[in-house]
Amino acid sequence: MSVRENLRVMVIDDMGVSRALVTNALDEMGVIHYSAEADPKAALAKLSASPVHLVLCDMNMPGMNGLQLLEALRRQPATANIGFIVITGTPSPDIIQKGQALRLNNLVAKPFDTPKLRTAIEQVIGKRL
């Protein structure tokens, strides 16, 4: 089986349009095992129960932002090594610095296209999609 047939991804974004843009890009890449969540707290519970290989997460969401979710995942042994990419319209030095301290794997600036997202994912998983 190829990487794209095995890779399990969760997309987390409170905005439906943004979730659809990411999942459409995954479809274009041929990634078939992904789920999408609007609520980062619900996503945390699902990831804790059933970890994935990679999380693609919006930075700014109500209740818990992307880095807070990353921090919560890094605290749990079962989810500590999940690949994590933040997608943000405001890639500030502060976000980058805090992300590095939390072992953020990559950051994608909005707007993005499928090739840009593919490159970011491949940098994390170490294989071509």
Backbone as CSV, one residue per row, in Angstrom:
resi,resn,N_x,N_y,N_z,CA_x,CA_y,CA_z,C_x,C_y,C_z
1,MET,0.841,-1.193,0.000,0.000,0.000,0.000,0.881,1.249,0.000
2,SER,0.409,2.273,-0.668,1.169,3.515,-0.742,0.951,4.363,0.517
3,VAL,1.798,5.362,0.645,1.682,6.278,1.788,0.293,6.896,1.829
4,ARG,-0.189,7.347,0.690,-1.497,8.019,0.684,-2.641,7.086,1.042
5,GLU,-2.445,5.773,0.868,-3.478,4.809,1.246,-3.419,4.451,2.726
6,ASN,-2.272,4.681,3.367,-2.102,4.339,4.781,-2.206,5.531,5.716
7,LEU,-1.862,6.708,5.236,-1.806,7.904,6.075,-3.182,8.240,6.648
8,ARG,-3.232,8.412,7.982,-4.472,8.810,8.655,-4.309,10.248,9.130
9,VAL,-5.242,11.113,8.733,-5.148,12.545,8.980,-6.429,13.042,9.630
10,MET,-6.288,14.008,10.561,-7.449,14.711,11.077,-7.283,16.196,10.751
11,VAL,-8.328,16.772,10.183,-8.388,18.197,9.865,-9.251,18.864,10.922
12,ILE,-8.724,19.936,11.541,-9.472,20.617,12.598,-9.539,22.100,12.273
13,ASP,-10.754,22.585,12.085,-10.977,24.003,11.797,-12.426,24.310,12.116
14,ASP,-12.667,25.416,12.802,-14.038,25.767,13.177,-14.848,26.314,11.997
15,MET,-14.187,26.666,10.905,-14.873,27.223,9.729,-15.057,26.132,8.672
16,GLY,-16.300,25.894,8.289,-16.607,24.849,7.322,-15.907,25.030,5.991
17,VAL,-15.838,26.257,5.501,-15.189,26.518,4.219,-13.707,26.163,4.301
18,SER,-13.065,26.526,5.391,-11.641,26.224,5.562,-11.404,24.715,5.656
19,ARG,-12.271,24.016,6.396,-12.158,22.555,6.463,-12.280,21.952,5.075
20,ALA,-13.225,22.454,4.302,-13.446,21.933,2.951,-12.236,22.192,2.048
21,LEU,-11.599,23.345,2.187,-10.406,23.624,1.377,-9.296,22.619,1.678
22,VAL,-9.113,22.301,2.939,-8.070,21.342,3.321,-8.444,19.932,2.867
23,THR,-9.682,19.527,3.104,-10.070,18.166,2.715,-10.081,18.012,1.192
24,ASN,-10.440,19.065,0.465,-10.376,19.000,-1.000,-8.938,18.810,-1.464
25,ALA,-7.996,19.498,-0.801,-6.582,19.338,-1.142,-6.135,17.898,-0.850
26,LEU,-6.580,17.331,0.273,-6.241,15.934,0.584,-6.805,15.001,-0.476
27,ASP,-8.039,15.274,-0.920,-8.632,14.469,-1.994,-7.769,14.550,-3.253
28,GLU,-7.332,15.763,-3.608,-6.488,15.947,-4.793,-5.174,15.173,-4.671
29,MET,-4.659,15.040,-3.454,-3.410,14.306,-3.218,-3.628,12.798,-3.196
30,GLY,-4.875,12.379,-3.124,-5.174,10.954,-3.064,-5.167,10.382,-1.658
31,VAL,-5.158,11.247,-0.635,-5.238,10.789,0.748,-6.679,10.367,0.990
32,ILE,-6.860,9.125,1.461,-8.229,8.616,1.585,-8.712,8.455,3.024
33,HIS,-7.798,8.421,3.985,-8.200,8.227,5.379,-8.054,9.537,6.145
34,TYR,-9.109,10.322,6.136,-9.080,11.555,6.919,-10.452,11.804,7.517
35,SER,-10.435,12.553,8.607,-11.673,12.994,9.238,-11.546,14.494,9.464
36,ALA,-12.660,15.134,9.691,-12.660,16.584,9.903,-13.490,16.913,11.129
37,GLU,-12.978,17.817,11.931,-13.647,18.245,13.155,-13.725,19.760,13.205
38,ALA,-14.833,20.273,13.718,-15.008,21.714,13.886,-14.582,22.187,15.268
39,ASP,-14.659,21.309,16.252,-14.406,21.667,17.646,-13.087,21.053,18.111
40,PRO,-12.107,21.885,18.476,-10.814,21.335,18.882,-10.887,20.464,20.144
41,LYS,-11.792,20.762,21.051,-11.915,19.929,22.257,-12.470,18.544,21.917
42,ALA,-13.429,18.489,21.013,-13.944,17.198,20.551,-12.860,16.452,19.791
43,ALA,-12.071,17.170,19.014,-10.970,16.551,18.278,-9.954,15.950,19.242
44,LEU,-9.639,16.659,20.314,-8.700,16.157,21.314,-9.190,14.831,21.896
45,ALA,-10.467,14.768,22.236,-11.029,13.527,22.780,-10.925,12.389,21.761
46,LYS,-11.235,12.663,20.511,-11.164,11.623,19.478,-9.720,11.184,19.232
47,LEU,-8.802,12.147,19.204,-7.393,11.810,18.995,-6.829,11.009,20.159
48,SER,-7.266,11.330,21.370,-6.817,10.593,22.548,-7.268,9.136,22.487
49,ALA,-8.479,8.926,21.984,-9.038,7.576,21.889,-8.497,6.814,20.681
50,SER,-8.209,7.541,19.605,-7.767,6.896,18.368,-6.809,7.825,17.624
51,PRO,-5.517,7.789,17.971,-4.548,8.693,17.345,-4.427,8.484,15.833
52,VAL,-4.064,9.564,15.155,-3.809,9.534,13.714,-2.319,9.784,13.491
53,HIS,-1.892,9.764,12.232,-0.493,10.055,11.916,-0.220,11.559,11.880
54,LEU,-1.231,12.323,11.435,-1.013,13.738,11.160,-2.269,14.551,11.455
55,VAL,-2.067,15.725,12.067,-3.150,16.676,12.312,-2.856,17.943,11.501
56,LEU,-3.868,18.415,10.782,-3.814,19.697,10.074,-4.809,20.597,10.785
57,CYS,-4.312,21.617,11.487,-5.149,22.357,12.425,-5.072,23.857,12.213
58,ASP,-6.219,24.501,12.198,-6.293,25.952,12.164,-5.704,26.505,13.462
59,MET,-5.156,27.694,13.383,-4.581,28.304,14.578,-5.647,28.949,15.451
60,ASN,-6.516,29.753,14.859,-7.465,30.557,15.631,-8.849,29.928,15.638
61,MET,-9.191,29.357,16.803,-10.505,28.752,16.990,-11.001,29.101,18.377
62,PRO,-12.315,29.181,18.559,-12.845,29.489,19.894,-12.643,28.331,20.862
63,GLY,-12.341,28.673,22.098,-12.218,27.663,23.146,-10.836,27.077,23.294
64,MET,-10.161,26.812,22.187,-8.822,26.219,22.216,-8.169,26.498,20.867
65,ASN,-7.038,27.188,20.876,-6.385,27.455,19.590,-5.494,26.274,19.196
66,GLY,-4.912,26.356,18.021,-4.109,25.260,17.501,-2.936,24.883,18.394
67,LEU,-2.238,25.881,18.942,-1.088,25.575,19.794,-1.519,24.999,21.147
68,GLN,-2.661,25.412,21.648,-3.178,24.817,22.886,-3.539,23.345,22.657
69,LEU,-4.103,23.050,21.502,-4.405,21.662,21.160,-3.107,20.869,21.030
70,LEU,-2.128,21.432,20.357,-0.835,20.769,20.225,-0.227,20.479,21.593
71,GLU,-0.276,21.447,22.489,0.273,21.255,23.835,-0.437,20.103,24.561
72,ALA,-1.755,20.059,24.435,-2.525,18.981,25.075,-2.150,17.619,24.483
73,LEU,-1.955,17.558,23.186,-1.564,16.302,22.547,-0.171,15.860,22.984
74,ARG,0.746,16.811,23.101,2.127,16.484,23.474,2.233,15.978,24.914
75,ARG,1.257,16.295,25.754,1.266,15.845,27.158,0.847,14.393,27.333
76,GLN,0.201,13.811,26.332,-0.308,12.438,26.445,0.610,11.473,25.696
77,PRO,1.045,10.409,26.342,1.932,9.463,25.660,1.373,8.930,24.334
78,ALA,0.093,8.663,24.273,-0.500,8.081,23.062,-0.520,9.053,21.881
79,THR,-0.490,10.350,22.165,-0.583,11.348,21.095,0.649,12.246,21.002
80,ALA,1.638,11.993,21.822,2.798,12.887,21.921,3.580,13.022,20.625
81,ASN,3.540,12.019,19.777,4.351,12.052,18.560,3.549,12.202,17.278
82,ILE,2.293,12.589,17.390,1.487,12.849,16.197,2.107,14.025,15.441
83,GLY,2.214,13.885,14.120,2.656,15.008,13.294,1.615,16.115,13.368
84,PHE,2.062,17.361,13.458,1.120,18.467,13.661,1.528,19.649,12.798
85,ILE,0.601,20.066,11.941,0.812,21.229,11.079,-0.266,22.256,11.405
86,VAL,0.159,23.465,11.736,-0.767,24.575,11.960,-0.978,25.297,10.630
87,ILE,-2.222,25.646,10.361,-2.573,26.433,9.180,-3.106,27.766,9.690
88,THR,-2.469,28.863,9.273,-2.852,30.165,9.816,-2.723,31.280,8.788
89,GLY,-3.576,32.265,8.929,-3.491,33.466,8.103,-2.538,34.488,8.689
90,THR,-2.095,34.249,9.916,-1.190,35.189,10.592,0.020,34.446,11.168
91,PRO,0.963,34.045,10.309,2.130,33.291,10.785,3.156,34.209,11.469
92,SER,2.842,34.621,12.675,3.684,35.575,13.402,4.901,34.883,14.017
93,PRO,5.953,35.655,14.303,7.113,35.084,14.994,6.734,34.442,16.336
94,ASP,5.741,35.004,17.021,5.293,34.457,18.302,4.721,33.053,18.131
95,ILE,3.892,32.865,17.113,3.317,31.546,16.838,4.430,30.559,16.504
96,ILE,5.372,30.987,15.694,6.479,30.112,15.303,7.320,29.732,16.513
97,GLN,7.637,30.705,17.366,8.451,30.440,18.560,7.735,29.495,19.519
98,LYS,6.466,29.779,19.811,5.701,28.907,20.711,5.544,27.516,20.108
99,GLY,5.309,27.466,18.792,5.175,26.188,18.104,6.441,25.355,18.192
100,GLN,7.584,25.985,18.008,8.852,25.254,18.102,9.045,24.676,19.491
101,ALA,8.672,25.432,20.520,8.805,24.947,21.893,7.914,23.728,22.139
102,LEU,6.823,23.619,21.394,5.879,22.502,21.544,6.115,21.384,20.525
103,ARG,7.204,21.466,19.793,7.537,20.500,18.748,6.518,20.505,17.608
104,LEU,6.109,21.716,17.206,5.270,21.866,16.021,6.075,21.361,14.833
105,ASN,5.462,20.551,13.980,6.185,19.971,12.861,6.269,20.871,11.643
106,ASN,5.239,21.710,11.432,5.266,22.590,10.271,4.147,23.619,10.398
107,LEU,4.232,24.644,9.566,3.236,25.708,9.544,2.955,26.036,8.088
108,VAL,1.682,26.194,7.758,1.260,26.572,6.415,0.511,27.887,6.522
109,ALA,0.939,28.858,5.732,0.276,30.165,5.723,-0.903,30.136,4.748
110,LYS,-1.992,30.772,5.166,-3.151,30.968,4.282,-2.893,32.226,3.461
111,PRO,-3.337,32.299,2.260,-3.967,31.222,1.499,-2.908,30.218,1.037
112,PHE,-3.354,28.990,0.829,-2.451,27.935,0.372,-3.097,27.238,-0.814
113,ASP,-2.285,26.483,-1.535,-2.813,25.648,-2.604,-2.387,24.205,-2.329
114,THR,-2.868,23.294,-3.131,-2.573,21.874,-2.897,-1.074,21.581,-2.937
115,PRO,-0.316,22.095,-3.906,1.126,21.817,-3.896,1.831,22.320,-2.627
116,LYS,1.433,23.468,-2.141,2.045,24.012,-0.917,1.727,23.118,0.289
117,LEU,0.479,22.669,0.399,0.093,21.791,1.501,0.791,20.434,1.369
118,ARG,0.877,19.917,0.152,1.561,18.641,-0.088,3.016,18.717,0.379
119,THR,3.700,19.788,0.024,5.097,19.970,0.428,5.226,19.984,1.942
120,ALA,4.330,20.712,2.619,4.367,20.791,4.084,4.149,19.417,4.715
121,ILE,3.215,18.652,4.166,2.932,17.315,4.681,4.134,16.395,4.444
122,GLU,4.690,16.439,3.246,5.838,15.579,2.928,7.041,15.903,3.808
123,GLN,7.201,17.168,4.192,8.292,17.535,5.094,8.107,16.902,6.465
124,VAL,6.865,16.655,6.850,6.582,16.049,8.154,6.663,14.528,8.092
125,ILE,6.062,13.928,7.077,6.009,12.464,7.026,7.266,11.859,6.405
126,GLY,8.053,12.683,5.730,9.309,12.206,5.162,9.162,11.348,3.928
127,LYS,8.001,11.338,3.340,7.763,10.538,2.129,6.911,11.336,1.163
128,ARG,7.003,10.962,-0.096,6.202,11.634,-1.124,4.780,11.084,-1.156
129,LEU,3.849,11.987,-1.327,2.445,11.585,-1.482,2.137,11.377,-2.946
